[in-house]
Amino acid sequence: MPKILIVDDNRMVLRLLQKELALENFQVLTLNTIELIWKYILEMQPDLVLLGLHSEGFDSWRILNDIKKKIPTLPVLSLIHIW
């Protein structure tokens, strides 16, 4: 089962994405804070990270760049909230 880590400070977005992706047979872990992201990336070894682009609680661009520098093979997609 593919694993997806979703990091966003909007809990509604996290719940919606977790529900929809679980229905499609993905194992989903969500974080609404950035403090534990490296712990979860290293332990969970996700196949994909979805990162909230407009999060108020953390600098998404910095985290995106950090991930790509440390684990360049890990796909990271930025989420843009449209609503």
DSSP file (Angstrom, degrees, kcal/mol; ACC not computed):
  #  RESIDUE AA STRUCTURE BP1 BP2  ACC     N-H-->O    O-->H-N    N-H-->O    O-->H-N    TCO  KAPPA ALPHA  PHI   PSI    X-CA   Y-CA   Z-CA
    1    1 A M              0   0    0      0, 0.0    25,-0.1     0, 0.0    24,-0.1   0.000 360.0 360.0 360.0 123.7    0.0    0.0    0.0
    2    2 A P        -     0   0    0      0, 0.0    25,-3.0     0, 0.0     2,-0.4  -0.355 360.0-138.1 -64.1 142.7    1.5    3.4   -1.0
    3    3 A K  E     -a   27   0A   0     23,-0.2    44,-2.5    42,-0.2    45,-1.2  -0.879  17.5-170.9-109.5 133.7    2.2    5.7    1.9
    4    4 A I  E     -ab  28  48A   0     23,-2.9    25,-2.4    -2,-0.4     2,-0.5  -0.986   9.5-157.4-125.5 130.3    1.5    9.5    1.8
    5    5 A L  E     -ab  29  49A   0     43,-2.5    45,-3.0    -2,-0.4     2,-0.5  -0.935  11.9-165.1-104.2 123.4    2.5   12.0    4.4
    6    6 A I  E     -ab  30  50A   0     23,-2.8    25,-2.6    -2,-0.5     2,-0.5  -0.945   4.8-173.0-112.9 126.3    0.4   15.2    4.3
    7    7 A V  E     +ab  31  51A   0     43,-3.0    45,-3.3    -2,-0.5     2,-0.3  -0.966  25.7 130.9-123.1 116.1    1.6   18.3    6.1
    8    8 A D        -     0   0    0     23,-2.3     6,-0.1    -2,-0.5    -2,-0.1  -0.973  53.1-135.3-159.6 148.0   -0.7   21.3    6.4
    9    9 A D  S    S+     0   0    0     -2,-0.3     2,-0.8    49,-0.1    23,-0.1   0.435  84.4  90.7 -89.8   2.7   -1.9   23.5    9.2
   10   10 A N     >  -     0   0    0      1,-0.2     4,-2.0     2,-0.0     3,-0.2  -0.862  60.1-165.3 -99.4 107.4   -5.5   23.4    8.0
   11   11 A R  H  > S+     0   0    0     -2,-0.8     4,-2.5     1,-0.2     5,-0.2   0.818  87.1  57.4 -63.7 -31.8   -7.2   20.5    9.8
   12   12 A M  H  > S+     0   0    0      2,-0.2     4,-2.4     1,-0.2    -1,-0.2   0.920 107.2  48.1 -65.4 -42.6  -10.1   20.5    7.5
   13   13 A V  H  > S+     0   0    0     -3,-0.2     4,-2.7     2,-0.2     5,-0.3   0.917 111.5  51.3 -61.7 -43.6   -7.8   20.0    4.5
   14   14 A L  H  X S+     0   0    0     -4,-2.0     4,-2.6     1,-0.2     5,-0.2   0.929 111.5  46.3 -60.7 -46.5   -6.0   17.2    6.3
   15   15 A R  H  X S+     0   0    0     -4,-2.5     4,-2.4     2,-0.2     5,-0.2   0.919 113.7  48.4 -63.1 -44.2   -9.3   15.4    7.1
   16   16 A L  H  X S+     0   0    0     -4,-2.4     4,-2.4     2,-0.2     5,-0.2   0.942 115.2  43.3 -62.9 -48.8  -10.6   15.7    3.6
   17   17 A L  H  X S+     0   0    0     -4,-2.7     4,-2.7     1,-0.2     5,-0.3   0.903 113.4  51.8 -65.7 -40.8   -7.4   14.5    1.9
   18   18 A Q  H  X S+     0   0    0     -4,-2.6     4,-2.2    -5,-0.3    -1,-0.2   0.936 112.0  46.5 -61.3 -45.4   -7.0   11.7    4.4
   19   19 A K  H  X S+     0   0    0     -4,-2.4     4,-1.7    -5,-0.2    -2,-0.2   0.944 115.7  44.1 -62.0 -49.8  -10.5   10.4    3.8
   20   20 A E  H  X S+     0   0    0     -4,-2.4     4,-0.7     1,-0.2    -2,-0.2   0.902 115.9  46.2 -66.0 -42.1  -10.4   10.6    0.1
   21   21 A L  H ><>S+     0   0    0     -4,-2.7     5,-1.8     1,-0.2     3,-0.5   0.858 108.9  55.5 -71.5 -34.4   -6.9    9.0   -0.3
   22   22 A A  H ><5S+     0   0    0     -4,-2.2     3,-1.8    -5,-0.3    -1,-0.2   0.875 102.4  57.2 -63.7 -36.2   -7.8    6.2    2.2
   23   23 A L  H 3<5S+     0   0    0     -4,-1.7    -1,-0.2     1,-0.3    -2,-0.2   0.771 104.1  53.4 -63.4 -25.0  -10.8    5.4    0.0
   24   24 A E  T <<5S-     0   0    0     -4,-0.7    -1,-0.3    -3,-0.5    -2,-0.2   0.182 126.6-101.8 -95.8  16.2   -8.3    4.9   -2.9
   25   25 A N  T < 5S+     0   0    0     -3,-1.8     2,-0.4     1,-0.3    -3,-0.2   0.826  74.0 140.9  69.0  36.3   -6.2    2.5   -0.8
   26   26 A F      < -     0   0    0     -5,-1.8     2,-0.7    -8,-0.1    -1,-0.3  -0.857  54.0-127.6-100.9 144.3   -3.4    4.8    0.3
   27   27 A Q  E     -a    3   0A   0    -25,-3.0   -23,-2.9    -2,-0.4     2,-0.4  -0.841  37.0-164.9 -86.8 121.1   -1.9    4.7    3.8
   28   28 A V  E     -a    4   0A   0     -2,-0.7     2,-0.4   -25,-0.2   -23,-0.2  -0.919  19.6-177.9-119.9 132.4   -2.1    8.3    4.9
   29   29 A L  E     -a    5   0A   0    -25,-2.4   -23,-2.8    -2,-0.4     2,-0.4  -0.991  14.6-159.1-122.9 135.7   -0.5   10.0    7.8
   30   30 A T  E     -a    6   0A   0     -2,-0.4     2,-0.4   -25,-0.2   -23,-0.2  -0.888  10.5-172.6-119.0 148.1   -1.2   13.7    8.5
   31   31 A L  E     -a    7   0A   0    -25,-2.6   -23,-2.3    -2,-0.4     3,-0.0  -0.999  12.4-170.3-132.7 135.9    0.7   16.4   10.4
   32   32 A N  S    S+     0   0    0     -2,-0.4     2,-0.3   -25,-0.2    25,-0.1   0.277  77.7  49.0-107.1  10.6   -0.6   19.9   11.2
   33   33 A T  S    S-     0   0    0      1,-0.0     3,-0.3   -24,-0.0   -25,-0.1  -0.968  73.5-136.0-142.9 157.2    2.7   21.1   12.4
   34   34 A I  S >  S+     0   0    0     -2,-0.3     3,-1.7    23,-0.2     4,-0.4   0.611  82.2  91.5 -91.4 -12.6    6.2   20.9   11.0
   35   35 A E  T 3  S+     0   0    0      1,-0.3     3,-0.2     2,-0.1     4,-0.2   0.806  94.7  36.2 -55.8 -34.5    8.1   19.9   14.2
   36   36 A L  T 3> S+     0   0    0     -3,-0.3     4,-2.4     1,-0.2    -1,-0.3   0.302  82.8 108.2-103.1   9.3    7.8   16.2   13.6
   37   37 A I  H <> S+     0   0    0     -3,-1.7     4,-2.6     1,-0.2     5,-0.2   0.894  81.6  45.4 -59.3 -42.9    8.1   16.1    9.8
   38   38 A W  H  > S+     0   0    0     -4,-0.4     4,-2.5    -3,-0.2     5,-0.2   0.883 111.2  53.3 -70.4 -35.8   11.6   14.5    9.8
   39   39 A K  H  > S+     0   0    0     -4,-0.2     4,-2.3     1,-0.2     5,-0.3   0.940 114.1  42.6 -59.4 -46.4   10.7   12.0   12.4
   40   40 A Y  H  X>S+     0   0    0     -4,-2.4     4,-2.6     2,-0.2     5,-0.6   0.874 113.4  51.3 -71.2 -37.5    7.8   10.9   10.3
   41   41 A I  H  X5S+     0   0    0     -4,-2.6     4,-1.6    -5,-0.3    -1,-0.2   0.938 115.3  42.5 -63.4 -44.9    9.7   11.0    7.0
   42   42 A L  H  <5S+     0   0    0     -4,-2.5    -2,-0.2    -5,-0.2    -1,-0.2   0.889 123.3  36.7 -71.0 -38.8   12.5    8.8    8.4
   43   43 A E  H  <5S+     0   0    0     -4,-2.3    -2,-0.2    -5,-0.2    -3,-0.2   0.908 125.8  35.9 -80.1 -43.8   10.2    6.3   10.3
   44   44 A M  H  <5S-     0   0    0     -4,-2.6    -3,-0.2    -5,-0.3    -2,-0.2   0.818  84.2-154.9 -80.2 -32.2    7.3    6.1    7.8
   45   45 A Q     << -     0   0    0     -4,-1.6   -42,-0.2    -5,-0.6    -4,-0.1   0.978  22.6-153.9  50.2  64.2    9.4    6.4    4.6
   46   46 A P        -     0   0    0      0, 0.0   -42,-0.2     0, 0.0     3,-0.1  -0.209  21.6-139.1 -67.3 157.3    6.5    7.7    2.6
   47   47 A D  S    S+     0   0    0    -44,-2.5     2,-0.3     1,-0.3   -43,-0.2   0.642  89.6  14.5 -84.4 -18.1    6.2    7.3   -1.1
   48   48 A L  E     -b    4   0A   0    -45,-1.2   -43,-2.5    26,-0.1     2,-0.5  -0.983  63.2-150.4-156.8 142.7    5.0   10.9   -1.4
   49   49 A V  E     -bc   5  76A   0     26,-2.1    28,-2.8    -2,-0.3     2,-0.6  -0.985   8.5-161.3-116.6 126.9    4.8   14.1    0.7
   50   50 A L  E     -bc   6  77A   0    -45,-3.0   -43,-3.0    -2,-0.5     2,-0.5  -0.944  15.0-167.9-104.3 123.0    2.0   16.6    0.2
   51   51 A L  E     -bc   7  78A   0     26,-3.2    28,-3.1    -2,-0.6     2,-0.3  -0.950  23.8-120.8-122.0 123.6    3.0   19.9    1.7
   52   52 A G  E >   - c   0  79A   0    -45,-3.3     3,-0.7    -2,-0.5    28,-0.2  -0.448  20.7-160.1 -62.7 122.2    0.6   22.8    2.2
   53   53 A L  T 3  S+     0   0    0     26,-3.0     7,-0.3    -2,-0.3     8,-0.2   0.861  85.5  41.5 -75.0 -37.1    2.0   25.7    0.3
   54   54 A H  T 3  S+     0   0    0     25,-0.5     2,-0.2     6,-0.1    -1,-0.2  -0.159  78.3 149.2-106.6  39.4    0.2   28.5    2.1
   55   55 A S    <   -     0   0    0     -3,-0.7     5,-0.3     1,-0.1     3,-0.2  -0.527  36.2-157.1 -74.5 137.2    0.5   27.3    5.6
   56   56 A E  S    S+     0   0    0     -2,-0.2    -1,-0.1     1,-0.2     3,-0.0   0.732  86.8  59.8 -84.3 -23.5    0.7   30.0    8.2
   57   57 A G  S    S+     0   0    0    -25,-0.1     2,-0.3     1,-0.1   -23,-0.2   0.563 113.1  17.9 -86.2  -8.3    2.5   27.9   10.8
   58   58 A F  S    S-     0   0    0     -3,-0.2     2,-1.1   -25,-0.1     3,-0.1  -0.990  80.1 -99.9-158.1 161.5    5.6   27.1    8.8
   59   59 A D     >  -     0   0    0     -2,-0.3     4,-2.0     1,-0.2     5,-0.2  -0.738  32.7-170.8 -87.9  98.0    7.7   28.1    5.8
   60   60 A S  H  > S+     0   0    0     -2,-1.1     4,-2.8    -7,-0.3     5,-0.2   0.864  82.2  54.3 -60.2 -40.0    6.6   25.6    3.1
   61   61 A W  H  > S+     0   0    0     -8,-0.2     4,-2.4     1,-0.2    -1,-0.2   0.899 108.3  49.3 -64.6 -39.7    9.3   26.6    0.6
   62   62 A R  H  > S+     0   0    0      2,-0.2     4,-2.5     1,-0.2    -1,-0.2   0.924 113.1  46.4 -64.8 -43.9   12.1   26.0    3.2
   63   63 A I  H  X S+     0   0    0     -4,-2.0     4,-2.6     2,-0.2     5,-0.2   0.920 111.3  52.1 -64.7 -43.8   10.7   22.6    4.1
   64   64 A L  H  X S+     0   0    0     -4,-2.8     4,-2.3     1,-0.2    -2,-0.2   0.935 112.6  45.2 -57.0 -47.7   10.3   21.7    0.4
   65   65 A N  H  X S+     0   0    0     -4,-2.4     4,-1.9     2,-0.2    -2,-0.2   0.886 111.4  53.0 -65.2 -39.2   13.9   22.7   -0.3
   66   66 A D  H  X S+     0   0    0     -4,-2.5     4,-2.4     2,-0.2     5,-0.3   0.925 110.7  46.9 -61.2 -44.8   15.2   20.8    2.8
   67   67 A I  H  X S+     0   0    0     -4,-2.6     4,-3.3     1,-0.2     7,-0.2   0.938 112.1  49.6 -63.0 -46.2   13.4   17.6    1.8
   68   68 A K  H  < S+     0   0    0     -4,-2.3    -1,-0.2    -5,-0.2    -2,-0.2   0.817 113.4  47.3 -66.0 -29.9   14.7   17.9   -1.8
   69   69 A K  H  < S+     0   0    0     -4,-1.9    -1,-0.2    -5,-0.2    -2,-0.2   0.907 120.7  35.8 -74.1 -42.8   18.3   18.4   -0.6
   70   70 A K  H  < S+     0   0    0     -4,-2.4    -2,-0.2     1,-0.2    -3,-0.2   0.843 136.5  17.9 -82.8 -34.8   18.3   15.6    2.0
   71   71 A I    ><  +     0   0    0     -4,-3.3     3,-1.9    -5,-0.3    -1,-0.2  -0.648  67.5 173.3-136.8  76.6   16.2   13.1    0.1
   72   72 A P  T 3  S+     0   0    0      0, 0.0    -1,-0.1     0, 0.0    -4,-0.1   0.708  77.2  58.4 -63.2 -19.7   16.2   14.1   -3.6
   73   73 A T  T 3  S+     0   0    0      2,-0.1    -5,-0.1     0, 0.0    -2,-0.0   0.582  82.0  99.0 -86.3  -8.8   14.3   10.9   -4.7
   74   74 A L  S <  S-     0   0    0     -3,-1.9     2,-0.2    -7,-0.2   -26,-0.1  -0.687  76.1-129.7 -81.5 117.9   11.3   11.6   -2.4
   75   75 A P        -     0   0    0      0, 0.0   -26,-2.1     0, 0.0     2,-0.4  -0.478  27.1-173.1 -68.1 133.6    8.5   13.2   -4.4
   76   76 A V  E     -c   49   0A   0     -2,-0.2     2,-0.4   -28,-0.2   -26,-0.2  -0.995   4.6-170.6-130.3 125.7    7.0   16.3   -2.8
   77   77 A L  E     -c   50   0A   0    -28,-2.8   -26,-3.2    -2,-0.4     2,-0.4  -0.944  17.4-135.8-115.6 138.3    4.0   18.1   -4.1
   78   78 A S  E     -c   51   0A   0     -2,-0.4     2,-0.5   -28,-0.2   -26,-0.2  -0.784  17.1-139.4 -92.5 134.4    2.8   21.5   -2.8
   79   79 A L  E     -c   52   0A   0    -28,-3.1   -26,-3.0    -2,-0.4     2,-0.6  -0.792  10.7-161.3 -93.6 130.7   -0.9   21.9   -2.1
   80   80 A I        -     0   0    0     -2,-0.5     2,-0.5   -28,-0.2   -28,-0.0  -0.962  17.2-135.7-110.9 122.0   -2.5   25.1   -3.0
   81   81 A H        -     0   0    0     -2,-0.6    -2,-0.0     1,-0.2   -68,-0.0  -0.652  22.1-178.6 -79.9 123.3   -5.8   25.7   -1.3
   82   82 A I              0   0    0     -2,-0.5    -1,-0.2     1,-0.2     0, 0.0   0.702 360.0 360.0 -95.3 -22.5   -8.4   27.0   -3.8
   83   83 A W              0   0    0      0, 0.0    -1,-0.2     0, 0.0    -2,-0.1   0.496 360.0 360.0 -91.5 360.0  -11.3   27.5   -1.5
